[in-house]
Amino acid sequence: MTIHQTIDIPADRRVFFDLPFAPVGRAKVEITITPETETPAPQTAGKEAGKWVNPLWGRAKALGCTLTMDRFMEMQREDIELEIEQEDRLFGRIK
């Protein structure tokens, strides 16, 4: 079953769906969000997004957290490199 519908997403980004005939029980649901128009986000989007994207960010900053996105990404790369080294040691390099 495929349902296509154009909706307006409110500022609180809460959307409710009433499904027509659908099987009862476990089902796979897939949602694809495609903007109707390709307009740049308003300059206030960053301030608004900060309120809901990560509400703990302000608390962490108040406690003295200095982690930046660049440092976080660097830590992820280091973790991946470590995992690759461990796999090579355990299983040998696959060619």
C-alpha positions as CSV (number, residue, x, y, z in Angstrom):
1,M,0.0,0.0,0.0
2,T,1.4,3.4,-0.9
3,I,-0.1,6.7,0.3
4,H,0.9,10.0,-1.2
5,Q,-0.4,13.2,0.5
6,T,0.8,16.8,0.6
7,I,0.6,18.2,4.1
8,D,1.5,21.4,5.9
9,I,4.0,20.8,8.7
10,P,3.3,23.0,11.7
11,A,6.0,24.9,13.6
12,D,6.1,22.3,16.4
13,R,6.7,19.6,13.7
14,R,4.1,17.3,15.0
15,V,2.1,15.5,12.3
16,F,-0.6,12.9,12.9
17,F,-1.8,10.3,10.4
18,D,-5.2,8.6,10.2
19,L,-4.5,5.5,8.1
20,P,-7.1,4.1,5.8
21,F,-7.5,0.4,5.4
22,A,-4.2,-1.0,6.7
23,P,-3.3,-4.3,8.2
24,V,-3.5,-4.6,11.9
25,G,-0.3,-5.6,13.7
26,R,3.3,-5.1,12.9
27,A,4.1,-3.2,9.7
28,K,6.9,-1.3,8.1
29,V,6.2,2.4,7.7
30,E,8.4,4.6,5.5
31,I,8.2,8.4,5.5
32,T,9.9,10.6,2.9
33,I,9.9,14.3,3.4
34,T,10.4,16.3,0.2
35,P,9.9,20.1,0.3
36,E,7.5,21.3,-2.3
37,T,9.7,24.4,-3.1
38,E,13.4,24.7,-2.8
39,T,13.6,27.9,-0.7
40,P,16.5,28.7,1.6
41,A,15.8,28.4,5.3
42,P,15.2,31.8,7.0
43,Q,18.0,33.2,9.1
44,T,15.9,32.6,12.3
45,A,15.9,28.9,11.6
46,G,19.1,28.4,13.6
47,K,17.7,30.0,16.7
48,E,14.5,28.1,16.4
49,A,16.2,24.8,15.7
50,G,18.4,25.2,18.7
51,K,15.3,25.0,20.9
52,W,14.3,21.6,19.8
53,V,17.3,19.9,18.2
54,N,19.3,19.4,21.4
55,P,17.7,20.8,24.6
56,L,20.7,19.5,26.6
57,W,23.3,21.5,24.7
58,G,22.7,24.6,26.9
59,R,23.0,22.5,30.1
60,A,26.2,20.9,28.9
61,K,27.7,24.2,28.0
62,A,26.7,25.6,31.4
63,L,28.6,22.8,33.0
64,G,31.7,23.6,31.1
65,C,31.6,21.2,28.2
66,T,33.9,22.4,25.4
67,L,33.2,19.7,22.8
68,T,32.8,21.1,19.3
69,M,31.4,19.4,16.3
70,D,34.9,19.3,14.7
71,R,36.3,17.5,17.8
72,F,33.4,15.1,17.9
73,M,33.9,14.2,14.2
74,E,37.7,13.7,14.9
75,M,36.8,11.4,17.8
76,Q,34.6,9.4,15.5
77,R,37.4,9.0,13.0
78,E,39.8,7.9,15.7
79,D,37.3,5.3,16.9
80,I,36.9,3.9,13.4
81,E,40.6,3.8,12.9
82,L,41.0,1.9,16.2
83,E,38.3,-0.6,15.2
84,I,40.0,-1.2,11.8
85,E,43.3,-1.8,13.6
86,Q,41.6,-4.3,16.0
87,E,39.9,-6.1,13.2
88,D,43.2,-6.3,11.3
89,R,44.9,-7.8,14.4
90,L,42.2,-10.3,15.0
91,F,41.3,-11.4,11.5
92,G,44.1,-10.1,9.3
93,R,43.7,-7.8,6.4
94,I,41.4,-9.1,3.7
95,K,42.6,-8.4,0.2
